[in-house]
Amino acid sequence: MKLADLSIKEFLAKTASDSPVPGGGSIAALSAAIAASLSEMVAKLTIGKKGYEANKEQMKGIAKDAAEYRNKLIKDIDRDSDAYNDVLAAFRLPKGNKEEENNRKQAIQDAFKKASLVPLDVAKNAFKIIDLAELVVKHGNKNAVTDGAVAVMMARTAALSALYNVKINLDSIKDKEFVERIRKDVTGLEIEIENKERKILSCLSI
């Protein structure tokens, strides 16, 4: 059974077990999916409400986009764990002769690259959810403004958590050009994420 199909209790119990999956990457994806869900909720709580007629179409668009991100990130819960399992599988490959050893080394490198790109994708999507959450905080139903704020904080944590997983996998990759390119993306995202969360939350009057 896929991790995303487990009940909340089952998922938490599996996370708390001695199995390395689901780990931080899957939790980051789940956190981002929750942030998307909250953004979607606030948008829907705004549509059709008195005093928010002018924001109806904007909120419909936000709800649609948030639902798409939510569905993507649900899949990423398992994609991240699968990527980790691919790394373990590569290390288990035979190395009895030179050809096997070379094939194993290449498989390990390919697996670590995948294990870097999956959480990077999660981080980028989580950053986009911060943008959606900002809109519902500023223009959505004020009775649900704190839900929008929680979405901002959850998305921020999800993005930074995913980037930690990217960085630890980069340490095992020998392709310097790949590592340099991804590190540049990570550094830029980290700065933008922190700045955007701080800006949004500073505007709240609660």
C-alpha positions in Angstrom: 0.0 0.0 0.0 1.2 3.5 -0.8 2.1 5.8 2.1 -0.4 8.4 0.8 -3.2 5.8 1.2 -2.5 5.1 4.9 -4.8 6.6 7.6 -3.3 9.4 9.6 -2.7 7.0 12.6 -1.1 4.4 10.3 1.2 7.0 8.6 2.3 8.4 11.9 3.0 5.0 13.4 5.0 4.1 10.3 7.0 7.3 10.6 7.7 6.6 14.2 8.9 3.0 13.5 12.5 1.9 12.9 12.0 2.1 9.1 13.8 4.9 7.4 10.7 5.6 5.3 8.7 7.7 5.4 11.4 10.2 6.4 11.9 13.9 6.3 11.3 14.2 2.6 7.9 12.6 2.7 7.0 14.6 5.7 8.0 17.8 3.8 5.7 16.7 0.9 2.8 16.0 3.3 3.3 19.4 5.0 3.2 21.2 1.7 0.0 19.3 0.7 -1.6 20.4 4.0 -0.6 24.0 3.2 -2.2 23.7 -0.2 -5.3 22.2 1.4 -5.6 25.1 3.9 -5.1 27.7 1.1 -7.8 25.9 -0.9 -10.2 25.9 2.1 -9.8 29.7 2.7 -10.4 30.4 -0.9 -13.6 28.3 -0.9 -14.7 30.0 2.4 -14.4 33.3 0.5 -16.4 32.4 -2.6 -20.0 33.5 -2.4 -19.6 35.4 0.9 -21.0 38.8 1.3 -18.4 41.5 0.9 -16.1 39.4 -1.2 -18.0 39.4 -4.5 -15.1 41.2 -6.3 -12.7 38.4 -5.2 -14.9 35.5 -6.4 -13.0 34.7 -9.6 -9.6 35.2 -8.0 -10.5 32.8 -5.2 -11.9 30.3 -7.7 -8.5 30.3 -9.5 -6.6 29.9 -6.2 -8.8 27.0 -5.1 -8.2 25.3 -8.5 -4.4 25.9 -8.4 -4.2 24.8 -4.7 -6.1 21.5 -5.5 -3.6 20.8 -8.3 -0.6 21.3 -6.0 -2.3 19.2 -3.3 -2.7 16.3 -5.7 0.9 16.6 -6.9 2.3 16.7 -3.4 0.3 13.7 -2.3 2.1 11.7 -5.0 5.4 13.2 -3.8 5.0 11.6 -0.4 5.6 8.2 -2.1 8.0 9.6 -4.7 10.4 10.7 -2.1 10.4 7.4 -0.2 10.7 5.6 -3.5 13.8 7.7 -4.4 15.4 6.8 -1.0 14.6 3.1 -1.6 16.3 3.4 -5.1 19.5 4.6 -3.3 19.4 1.6 -1.0 18.8 -0.7 -3.9 21.7 0.7 -5.8 24.1 0.1 -2.9 22.9 -3.6 -2.8 23.9 -4.2 -6.5 26.7 -6.7 -7.0 30.3 -5.6 -7.3 32.1 -8.9 -8.0 33.9 -7.7 -11.0 35.0 -4.4 -12.7 31.9 -4.1 -14.9 29.5 -4.8 -12.0 31.4 -2.3 -9.8 31.2 0.4 -12.5 27.5 -0.3 -13.0 26.9 -0.1 -9.3 28.7 3.2 -9.0 26.7 4.7 -11.8 23.4 3.4 -10.3 24.3 5.0 -7.0 25.1 8.3 -8.6 21.8 8.2 -10.6 19.8 7.4 -7.5 21.3 10.2 -5.5 20.5 12.7 -8.3 16.9 11.5 -8.3 16.8 11.7 -4.5 18.0 15.4 -4.8 15.6 16.4 -7.6 12.4 15.0 -6.0 12.6 17.2 -2.8 13.8 20.1 -4.9 10.5 19.8 -6.9 8.6 19.6 -3.6 10.4 22.8 -2.3 9.6 24.7 -5.5 5.9 23.7 -5.3 5.8 24.6 -1.6 7.2 28.0 -2.5 4.4 28.5 -5.0 1.9 27.6 -2.3 3.3 30.4 -0.2 2.2 32.7 -3.0 -1.3 31.3 -3.0 -1.5 31.5 0.8 -0.4 35.1 0.6 -3.4 35.9 -1.6 -5.9 34.3 0.7 -4.4 36.1 3.7 -4.6 39.4 1.9 -7.9 39.0 0.0 -9.7 36.1 1.5 -12.3 35.7 4.1 -10.9 37.5 7.2 -12.6 35.0 9.5 -10.2 32.5 8.2 -7.1 34.6 8.0 -5.3 32.6 10.6 -5.8 29.4 8.5 -4.1 31.2 5.6 -1.3 32.2 8.0 -0.9 28.6 9.0 -0.7 27.6 5.3 2.1 30.1 4.9 4.0 28.7 7.8 3.4 25.1 6.8 4.5 25.8 3.2 7.6 27.6 4.4 8.6 24.7 6.7 7.9 22.2 4.0 10.0 24.0 1.4 13.0 24.5 3.8 12.7 20.9 5.0 12.7 19.6 1.4 15.8 21.7 0.7 17.6 20.1 3.6 17.0 16.8 2.0 18.4 18.1 -1.3 21.6 19.3 0.3 22.4 16.1 2.2 22.0 14.1 -1.1 24.2 16.5 -3.0 27.1 15.6 -0.7 27.2 12.1 -2.3 27.1 13.3 -5.9 30.4 13.5 -7.9 29.0 15.4 -10.8 30.3 18.9 -9.9 28.3 20.7 -12.6 25.1 19.2 -11.4 25.9 19.9 -7.7 26.8 23.5 -8.5 23.6 24.1 -10.4 21.4 22.6 -7.8 23.1 24.3 -4.9 22.6 27.7 -6.6 18.8 26.9 -6.9 18.7 25.8 -3.2 20.5 29.0 -2.0 18.2 31.3 -4.0 15.1 29.5 -2.8 16.1 29.6 0.8 16.5 33.4 0.8 13.2 33.9 -1.1 11.3 31.6 1.2 12.4 33.2 4.4 11.9 36.8 3.1 8.4 36.0 1.7 7.2 34.4 5.0 8.5 37.2 7.1 6.8 39.8 4.8 3.4 38.1 4.8 3.2 37.4 8.5 4.4 40.9 9.4 1.2 42.3 7.7 -1.2 40.3 10.0 -2.9 42.4 12.7 -3.8 39.6 15.1 
